């Protein structure tokens, strides 16, 4: 999990303002696959941060919506699944990869500054 300076303040603000934090099982897999997770310290830090999120698994509805989004917007299937997961819980998608999602008009996107 690549450390980002604004991640902790963002999470603290979300918790303070009562926003739920959600993460797709696909995003979880992306984090777990990162080389930085080979470090025990990084793994412990990531697990602490991830414990604050509700994990959302891909279901049939999410998969169908992602397929439609891939077909309509031409985005990668993983990005379509992540976007469809956010939409399934009416969440704002927070990402550092805005360009992967900016062509989806129904999706609210924010970036960590």
Buried (B, 14 or more C-beta within 10 A) or exposed (E): BEEEEEBEEBBEEBEEEEEEBBBBBBBBEBBEEEEBBEEEEBBEBBEEBBEEBEEBEBEEEBBEBBBEBBEEBEBEEBBBBBBBBBBBEEBEBBBEEEEBBEEBEEBEBEEEE
